């Protein structure tokens, strides 16, 4: 399925907008989340350091005779063995730690959990603990004892000791975990995520609508150009598209269209002219045949007179046959039905063979023919098609040479090509006329003198057939009325280069 240009542009705009918004929203969300969680963690760390700074470890010893001390130890819920922890601040001063399920918790312990202190909000429950007592703060997402989402920080530290006790100069490290409810933080991040997603969706929808408007307006000149092209028919091929009416992107297309229209007009004009010329060429010999027959039937005639009339009709019919053969050759060349077989050809012998067909015509006009092609000059080509080219060129030379004139053939060989030149005298063409000699039915004589005798498509056949064989054909009109057609052929590489050897 072919997608329209407008759809492609619109999809490109939507996809580009969505990608950019996605990258922007993800970046904004990630930066915001990182900042807010960082601030939350810094608040946890500040609280943890404050608590670790006010904790003090006390030491108690058992005495056998000290009943009073034993009673004091029992009354204060201390292990009567050795150690206890004491905070220098009142927990009641920090309400978030004081209330059960208050949303903030702390817990101290040593490495074997033989000594622990919990916040009132924790009761007898424990907070999650990371392995080891970390000297560097460690953070973790967790589920709080009340079931809500929270974050905690674990910090390892050495507590202060009770003054005056030397045995506690190097107290053992303790671990402190402070946790706090992070529900508000996560709710805000969720809200921000939905806000960014919704905003992006709205922007994409708005950009789609805007893209429809922009692409519709932007493609207006394309639609205008399409309507202009649609209005062109074979009767108005003179129309041209002005590049000033269209944007810069469409001006190359306008230039190409103008060139195409020019070529189409030229082709239609040639087709019309060809039809007119063909009708004229066929009408003249048919009128000649009709005239001969009508004159012969006006009254009874001698057999010799009927024979002469039939000879005239036969001559005209042969002329028409040659013209039809030439037209068929043009049609085959245009349709690409030409098949060629390459072989080594001696040009001198081929020219001699083809000239025999025009010997009678040359004798009637008292023409002189000279074949100056070197007998050693050869080329690689198709013999039949090359012979047709040479025959048409010789026919043209014999037809348009002046009475008592001259036709001659010369050859010149170089390392890269073989040039065969066929020249005749009596040329009356100007330099501007030479470029038209290969056009079908073209004649310099606008009065069309000689219609029915020479029909003006021989050199057109030469040009098309030469192009099919890879031969370059050129025409030139020289001084003193000399007209020359040159054929540039691929040489036979087995022969050494030589220049024309006869003069």
C-alpha positions in Angstrom: 0.0 0.0 0.0 1.3 3.4 -1.0 1.0 6.0 1.7 0.2 9.6 0.6 2.7 12.4 1.0 0.4 14.2 3.4 0.0 11.1 5.6 3.8 10.6 5.6 4.4 14.2 6.6 1.7 13.9 9.3 3.0 10.6 10.7 6.5 12.1 10.7 5.3 15.2 12.7 3.4 13.0 15.2 6.2 10.5 15.6 8.8 13.2 16.0 6.7 15.1 18.5 5.9 12.0 20.5 9.6 11.0 20.6 10.7 14.4 21.7 8.0 14.7 24.3 8.8 11.2 25.6 12.5 12.0 26.0 11.7 15.3 27.6 9.1 13.9 30.0 11.3 11.0 31.0 14.2 13.3 31.6 12.1 15.7 33.7 10.6 12.9 35.7 14.0 11.2 36.3 15.6 14.5 37.3 12.7 15.5 39.6 12.5 12.0 41.2 16.2 11.9 41.8 16.1 15.4 43.4 13.1 14.7 45.6 14.4 11.3 46.8 17.8 12.9 47.4 16.3 15.6 49.5 14.3 12.9 51.4 17.4 10.8 52.0 19.3 13.9 53.1 16.6 14.5 55.7 16.8 10.9 56.9 20.6 11.2 57.1 20.4 14.4 59.1 18.0 12.8 61.6 20.2 9.7 61.8 23.3 11.8 62.5 21.5 13.8 65.2 20.4 10.6 66.9 23.8 9.0 66.7 25.3 12.2 68.2 23.1 12.1 71.3 23.4 8.4 72.0 25.6 7.4 75.0 26.6 3.9 76.1 26.5 3.3 79.9 28.3 0.4 81.7 27.1 -1.5 84.7 28.9 -4.1 86.8 27.3 -6.8 89.0 28.3 -6.8 92.8 27.4 -9.8 95.1 26.7 -7.6 98.1 25.0 -4.8 96.3 21.4 -5.5 96.7 20.6 -1.9 96.2 22.3 -1.8 92.8 20.5 -5.0 91.7 17.2 -3.5 92.6 18.1 -0.4 90.7 19.1 -2.4 87.7 15.8 -4.3 87.8 13.8 -1.2 88.2 15.4 0.4 85.1 15.0 -2.8 82.9 18.7 -3.0 82.2 20.6 -6.2 81.8 22.5 -6.7 85.0 25.5 -8.0 83.0 27.2 -5.0 81.4 25.8 -2.4 79.0 22.9 0.0 78.3 22.2 2.9 75.9 20.9 6.2 76.9 19.6 9.2 74.8 20.6 12.7 75.8 17.3 14.1 74.5 13.7 13.4 75.3 11.9 11.4 72.7 8.7 13.2 73.5 10.2 16.3 72.0 10.1 14.7 68.5 6.5 13.8 68.0 7.0 11.7 64.8 9.0 9.1 66.8 6.8 9.2 69.9 3.4 8.1 68.6 2.7 4.4 67.7 2.6 4.1 63.9 3.5 7.8 63.8 5.3 7.5 60.4 8.9 7.8 61.6 11.0 5.2 63.4 14.5 4.5 64.6 16.3 1.6 66.0 19.8 1.1 67.5 21.6 -2.3 67.9 25.0 -3.8 68.1 26.3 -6.5 65.8 24.8 -9.4 67.7 21.5 -7.6 68.6 22.2 -8.2 72.3 21.6 -4.5 72.8 18.8 -2.6 71.1 16.9 0.6 71.5 13.6 1.3 69.6 11.6 4.4 69.1 8.2 4.5 70.9 6.5 4.5 67.5 8.1 1.1 66.8 7.0 -0.7 70.0 8.5 -4.2 70.0 8.7 -4.4 66.2 12.0 -4.3 64.3 13.0 -2.3 61.3 14.7 -4.0 58.3 18.5 -4.2 58.7 21.2 -4.3 56.1 24.0 -6.7 56.5 26.9 -5.3 58.5 27.3 -2.0 60.3 27.9 0.5 57.5 30.2 3.4 58.0 28.8 5.0 54.9 25.1 5.7 54.9 23.0 3.1 53.0 19.5 3.8 51.7 16.7 1.3 51.0 13.1 1.3 49.9 11.1 -0.6 52.5 7.7 -1.4 53.9 7.2 0.3 57.3 5.7 -1.6 60.3 2.4 0.1 59.6 2.3 -1.3 56.1 3.0 1.9 54.3 5.9 2.6 51.8 8.9 4.2 53.2 12.6 4.7 53.0 15.3 4.1 55.5 18.9 4.9 56.1 21.3 2.7 58.0 24.4 4.3 59.6 27.2 2.6 61.5 28.9 4.7 64.3 30.7 4.5 67.6 28.6 5.9 70.6 29.9 8.2 73.2 30.7 6.4 76.5 30.0 7.3 80.1 32.6 9.6 81.5 35.1 8.2 83.9 35.1 4.5 82.7 38.4 3.6 81.1 37.2 0.2 80.0 34.8 1.9 77.5 37.5 3.9 75.8 37.0 1.9 72.7 33.3 1.1 72.5 31.9 -1.3 70.0 30.3 -0.1 66.8 26.5 0.3 66.8 24.1 0.4 63.8 21.3 2.9 63.5 18.3 2.7 61.2 16.0 5.6 60.7 12.9 5.1 58.6 10.2 7.5 57.5 6.9 7.3 55.7 7.5 8.2 52.0 3.9 8.0 50.9 3.5 11.7 50.1 6.7 11.5 48.0 5.5 8.6 46.0 2.1 10.1 45.6 3.6 13.3 44.2 5.9 11.3 41.9 2.9 9.3 40.7 0.9 12.6 40.2 3.8 14.1 38.3 4.1 10.9 36.1 0.4 11.1 35.1 0.6 14.9 34.7 3.6 14.6 32.2 1.9 11.6 30.4 -1.4 13.4 30.1 0.3 16.7 29.0 2.2 14.8 26.4 -0.9 13.1 25.0 -2.7 16.5 24.8 0.3 18.0 23.0 0.4 15.1 20.6 -3.3 15.5 19.9 -2.9 19.2 19.4 0.1 18.7 17.2 -1.8 16.2 15.1 -4.6 18.8 14.5 -2.0 21.5 13.8 -0.2 19.1 11.5 -3.4 18.5 9.5 -3.8 22.2 9.0 -0.2 22.8 8.2 0.2 19.9 5.8 -3.1 20.8 4.1 -2.0 24.3 3.6 1.6 23.4 2.7 0.5 20.9 0.1 -1.8 23.4 -1.6 0.7 24.2 -4.3 1.1 20.5 -5.0 -2.6 20.2 -5.6 -2.6 23.3 -7.7 0.1 21.9 -9.8 -1.8 18.6 -10.1 -4.9 20.4 -11.3 -2.8 22.3 -13.8 -1.3 19.0 -15.1 -4.7 17.5 -15.3 -6.0 20.3 -17.5 -3.3 19.7 -20.2 -4.5 17.8 -23.3 -3.0 17.2 -26.7 -4.6 20.4 -27.9 -3.0 22.7 -25.3 0.6 21.4 -25.1 1.8 25.0 -25.5 1.0 25.6 -21.8 4.0 26.1 -19.5 4.3 26.2 -15.7 5.9 29.4 -14.3 8.3 28.6 -11.4 7.4 32.0 -9.8 3.9 30.6 -9.0 5.2 27.8 -6.9 7.6 27.3 -3.9 11.3 26.6 -4.5 10.8 22.9 -3.9 8.4 22.6 -6.8 10.4 24.7 -9.3 12.6 21.8 -10.5 9.4 19.8 -11.1 8.0 22.7 -13.1 11.1 22.9 -15.2 11.0 19.1 -15.9 7.3 19.4 -16.7 8.0 22.2 -19.1 10.7 20.2 -20.8 8.4 17.2 -21.0 5.6 19.3 -22.5 8.0 20.7 -25.1 9.1 17.2 -26.1 5.5 16.0 -26.2 4.5 18.9 -28.4 7.4 18.2 -30.7 6.4 14.6 -30.9 2.8 15.4 -31.6 3.8 17.9 -34.2 6.0 15.4 -35.9 3.3 12.8 -35.7 0.8 15.2 -37.3 3.3 16.2 -40.0 4.2 12.5 -40.6 0.6 11.7 -41.1 0.1 14.6 -43.5 3.3 13.8 -45.4 2.4 10.1 -45.6 -1.0 10.9 -46.9 0.5 13.2 -49.5 3.2 10.7 -50.5 0.6 7.9 -50.9 -1.9 10.1 -52.7 0.5 11.2 -55.4 1.5 7.7 -56.7 -2.1 6.5 -56.4 -3.3 9.5 -58.4 -0.6 8.6 -61.0 -1.8 5.0 -61.3 -5.5 6.2 -61.4 -4.6 8.7 -64.2 -2.7 6.1 -66.3 -5.6 3.6 -66.0 -8.3 6.2 -66.8 -6.4 7.5 -69.9 -5.9 3.9 -71.1 -9.6 3.2 -70.7 -10.8 6.2 -72.6 -10.6 4.4 -76.0 -9.2 1.3 -77.5 -5.4 1.2 -77.8 -2.8 -0.9 -79.3 -1.2 -3.6 -77.2 2.1 -1.7 -77.1 0.4 1.3 -75.6 -1.3 -0.9 -72.9 2.1 -2.3 -72.2 3.6 1.1 -71.7 0.8 2.0 -69.4 1.3 -1.1 -67.3 5.0 -0.3 -67.2 4.2 3.1 -65.7 1.9 1.6 -63.2 4.6 -1.0 -62.2 7.2 1.7 -61.8 4.9 3.7 -59.5 4.0 0.5 -57.5 7.6 -0.3 -57.0 8.2 3.2 -55.7 5.3 2.8 -53.3 6.7 -0.6 -52.2 10.1 0.9 -51.4 8.4 3.6 -49.4 6.3 1.0 -47.5 9.4 -1.1 -46.8 11.2 2.0 -45.5 8.3 2.8 -43.2 8.2 -0.8 -41.9 12.0 -0.5 -41.2 11.4 2.7 -39.2 8.6 0.9 -37.2 10.9 -2.0 -36.4 13.7 0.3 -35.3 11.3 2.3 -33.0 9.9 -0.9 -31.5 13.4 -2.3 -30.8 12.9 -5.4 -33.0 16.3 -5.1 -34.7 18.5 -8.2 -34.4 22.1 -7.8 -35.5 24.9 -10.3 -36.2 28.5 -9.1 -36.1 31.1 -10.1 -38.6 34.1 -8.8 -40.4 33.1 -6.7 -43.5 35.4 -5.4 -46.3 33.9 -2.0 -46.9 35.3 -1.6 -50.5 33.5 -4.8 -51.7 30.3 -4.0 -49.8 30.2 -0.5 -51.4 30.8 -1.9 -54.9 28.0 -4.4 -54.4 25.5 -1.8 -53.2 26.4 0.7 -56.0 25.2 -1.8 -58.7 21.6 -1.0 -57.8 22.1 2.7 -58.7 24.3 2.3 -61.8 21.4 2.8 -64.2 20.2 6.0 -62.4 23.8 7.3 -62.4 24.1 6.5 -66.1 20.9 8.4 -66.9 22.2 11.5 -65.0 25.8 11.1 -66.4 27.2 10.7 -62.9 30.8 9.7 -62.1 31.3 7.3 -59.2 34.6 6.6 -57.5 35.2 4.1 -54.7 38.3 5.3 -52.9 37.9 3.1 -49.9 41.1 1.1 -49.2 40.7 -2.6 -50.1 42.3 -3.5 -46.7 39.9 -1.5 -44.6 37.4 -3.6 -42.7 35.0 -3.2 -39.9 33.0 -5.3 -37.5 29.2 -5.0 -37.9 26.0 -6.6 -39.3 26.4 -7.0 -43.1 22.7 -6.7 -44.1 22.0 -3.7 -42.0 25.2 -1.9 -42.8 24.5 -2.6 -46.5 21.0 -1.0 -46.1 22.7 2.1 -44.6 25.1 2.4 -47.4 22.4 1.8 -50.0 20.2 4.6 -48.6 23.1 7.0 -48.5 24.2 6.2 -52.1 20.5 6.4 -53.2 20.3 9.9 -51.6 23.6 10.9 -53.3 22.4 9.7 -56.7 19.0 11.3 -56.3 20.2 14.8 -55.4 23.5 15.1 -57.4 23.5 17.5 -60.2 23.5 16.1 -63.8 27.1 15.3 -64.8 28.1 15.5 -61.2 30.2 13.2 -59.1 29.9 10.7 -56.2 32.9 9.4 -54.3 33.6 7.3 -51.2 36.6 7.7 -48.9 37.8 5.8 -45.9 40.0 6.8 -43.0 41.1 4.5 -40.2 42.5 5.5 -36.8 43.2 3.5 -33.6 39.7 4.1 -32.3 37.4 4.3 -35.2 36.9 3.8 -39.0 35.4 6.8 -40.8 33.5 6.1 -44.1 32.6 9.3 -46.0 30.1 9.4 -49.0 30.1 12.7 -50.9 28.2 14.1 -53.9 28.2 17.4 -55.8 25.2 19.6 -56.6 24.2 20.3 -52.9 22.0 23.3 -52.5 21.5 23.0 -48.7 22.4 25.8 -46.3 24.1 25.0 -43.0 20.8 25.4 -41.2 19.1 22.9 -43.4 21.7 20.1 -42.8 20.3 19.3 -39.3 16.9 18.4 -40.8 18.1 15.9 -43.4 17.5 13.0 -41.1 13.9 14.0 -40.4 11.2 11.9 -42.0 9.6 13.4 -45.1 11.7 16.6 -44.8 12.5 18.4 -48.0 14.1 21.7 -48.6 11.7 22.2 -51.6 8.5 23.3 -49.9 6.7 22.9 -53.2 7.4 19.2 -52.9 8.7 18.8 -56.5 9.4 15.2 -57.2 6.8 13.8 -54.9 6.2 10.2 -55.8 9.8 9.8 -57.0 11.8 10.3 -53.7 9.8 10.3 -50.5 12.3 11.6 -47.9 12.6 8.9 -45.3 15.8 7.2 -46.6 18.1 9.2 -44.3 15.7 8.8 -41.4 16.2 5.0 -41.8 20.0 5.6 -41.9 20.0 7.4 -38.6 17.8 5.0 -36.7 19.6 1.9 -38.1 23.1 3.5 -37.4 22.0 4.2 -33.8 20.9 0.6 -33.3 24.3 -0.7 -34.7 26.3 1.7 -32.6 27.4 3.8 -35.6 27.7 7.6 -35.4 26.3 9.3 -38.5 27.0 12.9 -39.4 26.0 15.2 -42.3 27.7 18.3 -43.5 27.4 20.8 -46.4 30.7 22.0 -47.7 31.7 24.7 -50.0 31.3 24.3 -53.8 28.1 22.4 -53.4 29.5 19.2 -51.8 27.3 17.3 -49.4 28.9 14.6 -47.2 27.6 11.9 -44.9 30.1 10.3 -42.6 29.8 7.0 -40.8 32.0 6.3 -37.8 32.3 2.5 -37.5 34.1 0.2 -35.1 37.2 -1.0 -36.9 38.6 -4.5 -37.3 41.3 -4.6 -34.6 43.3 -7.2 -36.5 44.1 -4.7 -39.2 46.8 -2.0 -38.7 45.8 1.7 -38.8 46.0 3.4 -42.1 44.8 6.5 -43.9 43.1 6.7 -47.2 45.4 5.4 -49.8 43.7 6.6 -53.0 43.0 10.0 -54.2 
